[in-house]
Amino acid sequence: MDAGSMCSSLVVIFEEDGTAEQEEIVDELTVRYRRPLTLLRSRHGKIQAFDEITDQEVVCNNVAVLLQNLDEFSLIYEHIQQHYYLGEVILVTSSNSSKIGDKLLQDARNERLHLLIERGQRLVEIHKWMVSDRLQIDYVLKNNNVSWGTLTGQRKMLMGRYLTIATLDFPPIVFAKKNESGKVIASGIEPSLVAILADKLDFKVNYILPVNDEMWGTLVFNGPKNVTVTGLLGFLHRKEADVSYGDLHMQQRLLPYVDFTRAFRNNHECFLVPAPRPYAKWTALYHPFSSNIWTATGLVCIFAVATLRLLAKWSSWRSNEDGFFSDTMVCFLYILGNMLSAQQPQEIRMSANRLFLIWWLLAAATVIPTVYRSGLISYITFPYTPAPIDTIQQLVDSPLKKISWGDYFKTSLLNSNDPLHRKLGEQFAIATNLTQMFSLLETNSWAVMSNQGNLRYQAAALFPPSSDGPRVHLMTECVFPTRSALGLQKGSSLKPYFDKKIYRLAEAGIVEHISSQFAKKQKPWDPTKSRKLAAYSLDDLQGAFYLLALSIAFSFLIFLSEVIFGYRKRKFSTGK
């Protein structure tokens, strides 16, 4: 064997009671091989040197196993996987039966495992498992110099192999449903990506869906070493599917059970919350000003009334008395009239009163009423809406109940170092059905967490804006960043092929382009389009009529009290 391998070292394992031919091969390698060489003896499938080695070497090693009894290879192969970072593995034998060797290749399903069978004095068969799930057999002359390139050959594509793909309906990532014949039809962002991979790698697909509401799946621990994996992940763990997709997140906790391709999309887990509703129409008289402005305006009016009354009292000592303001109620009505821009007859004699009222009319009685009228007209036309929930702090402080699918995110929040996240996790509920989860938004008392793209799609598809405004709101601050990838069986031989193509598609912008084609965003609400008439309705002016009705009722009560008081006063006077 000559150079050409990616690994720098070679490990040769030969039987302790091996044949003379095996000894000759070892002697020749010792003399001719110019790279680091490790020689190990095996006995009944056990390598004694491994008893003293506990750590796995991080250096890449090719391994050649010289073995007559192929039944011992499984144990040897398990040992070398534990102790070496493997490159190519070559099993050399002179056994007349190739069925056992072929079964070993089929069980291992590893393109880097090669079986060399000596046939007589001149011929060598090279058996290899291909990623298309077929065995390839090549023949070379025994005395030829076999290179690593000859063994590995050109890595072939999948040659039309059918891959079983597990997926679910999770728009716009995946739209999956069964047709009339029961066949699963899939479209969307990730099916389009897989279609490109299928064209480039030459494979075909059969789709399967998870049962019931298992969706992506969870890890159910029935004991220290007894774990049940459900959903899409379960298909991979049980080797019932070759690939799974549907916004699968790369998570450290899943790596002992499944593998992932290279990540091709970054996203976030966010919350969709009920959109704030406009204030009631009757509050139109209050909302043009904030509470601070109302308070400041009230204090200014009280100050103005007090000033007029005090100046009038002081003027009673002078010849030019301002008797008009000698009554506090008159002062109040005068200031109120100014605020309402009502003309009022009066005779103002004092220079101090005149100067004060000039500035009062310019500032308070002109600016404040003008701003108020503008705000009132604006509010009646387009009612004010409270600010939406946009931060995690606001969400935690709100009375909304929070929900997400599965327990992973709740557990992650509860284990967070951030007190705010832990508090959010304590408020979490766990959903087992996505349809029911999103229907909770109709009650206006739930906040739903999911993939940001999925939330945008659901908002546009299920909750279009009404005439009063948007029905749901996507929070600006998200909770979790996520990385999506295709799921593979643990140790899948498909991984290097998929990784290489996905990397190229992502770098070329193809993944982003596909995502933009299926993205669906809610159109911004335009309040001008919800009104077909320019005239105000009774509903728009309900605040004014409520105020008028209350004022009339209050005035009538005062009138009744005056009548009763006057009657009792006259009766008392007559009786006296």
Secondary structure, 3 states (H helix, E strand, C coil): CCCCCCCCEEEEEEECCCCHHHHHHHHHHHHHCCCCEEEEEEECCEEHHHHHCCCCCCCEEEEEEECCCHHHHHHHHHHHHHHCEEEEEEEEECCCCCHHHHHHHHHHCCCCEEEEEEECCCEEEEEEECCCCCEEEEEEECCCCCCHHHHHCCCCCCCCEEEEEECCCECCCEEEEECCCCCEEEECHHHHHHHHHHHHHCEEEEEECCCCCCCCCCEEECCCCCEEECHHHHHHHCCCCCEEEEEEECCHHHCCCEEECCCCEEEEEEEEEECCCCCCHHHHHCCCCCHHHHHHHHHHHHHHHHHHHHHHHHHCCCCCCCHHHCCHHHHHHHHHHHHCCCCCCCCCCCHHHHHHHHHHHHHHHHHHHHHHHHHHHHHHHCCCCCCCCCCHHHHHHCCCEEEEECCHHHHHHHCCCCHHHHHHHHCEEEECCHHHHHHHHHHCCEEEEEEHHHHHHHHHHHCCCECCECCEEECCCCCEEEEEEEEEECCCCCHHHHHHHHHHHHHCCHHHHHHHHHCCCCCCCCHHHHCCCCCCCCCCCHHHHHHHHHHHHHHHHHHHHHHHHHHHHHHHHHHC
